[in-house]
Amino acid sequence: QASLSQVVGLRRPAVRIAVASWQMGNCNNSDAPAGNGVPQHQVKLAISPIGVKIPSIPEAYHTSIVVDDKEYCFTSHGVLCNQNCKSHARFQNGPAMVVHMGMSPLSGEEMLTDLKHYFSPGTYDLLKKNCNSFVDCALFYLLRRRLDGKYRILEQMLECIDDTIGFVRILSMGEYMPNPKANNFNVGKILARIEAVSSSSIGLAGKKDGRKG
């Protein structure tokens, strides 16, 4: 099983960040600059607004990560791989935006192998552990970048509201039910783990010989 250690254990190529370019709803754009002799993987961020914008309330967003034209998205079924930004199809004109984020020496398959353990099926929660949580971790894994806070501001605001569950149920038309399997989820801990693994050259899933990562 491939892990981050197999990529960063010896010599990890420097991640090259390209200037972000905005493309409207195009997941298959391939105009990113080529790597300098090192395999490079194009990383893009697909974004779609969710629902009707309510005055005085931050807008909610659905996001997914696109690596080499393959989309990765976290759902109640775990991390799914799609073509053509399929997860945005349910939104009008989705995805509304596709942003070129940079080039990474790490592939989408390597990212999936090391992160899927943290985003297993049945652990999705609309508020505590959603698509944006996964994209935040995936961007950090691939590029050492974070998801812009404006795409998570609604979740962050709701975390500060006493009656969060009741408020979210209203916004979700009564469909939201808290998932106890997401109670201990923390993006910061996963990012710290990624950083530690990168420094120590030990895979996120642990070595097969039983040593702890």
Secondary structure, DSSP 8 states (H G I E B T S, - for coil): ---HHHHHSS-----B----EEESS-S--------SSS--EEEEEEEEEES---TTS--EEEEEEEETTEEEEEETTEEEEEETTGGGTTSTTS-SEEEEEEEESS-HHHHHHHHGGGG-TT--BTTTB-HHHHHHHHHHHHHS----GGGTHHHHHHTT-TTHHHHHHHHTTT-----GGGTT--HHHHHHHHHHHHHHT--TT--TTS---
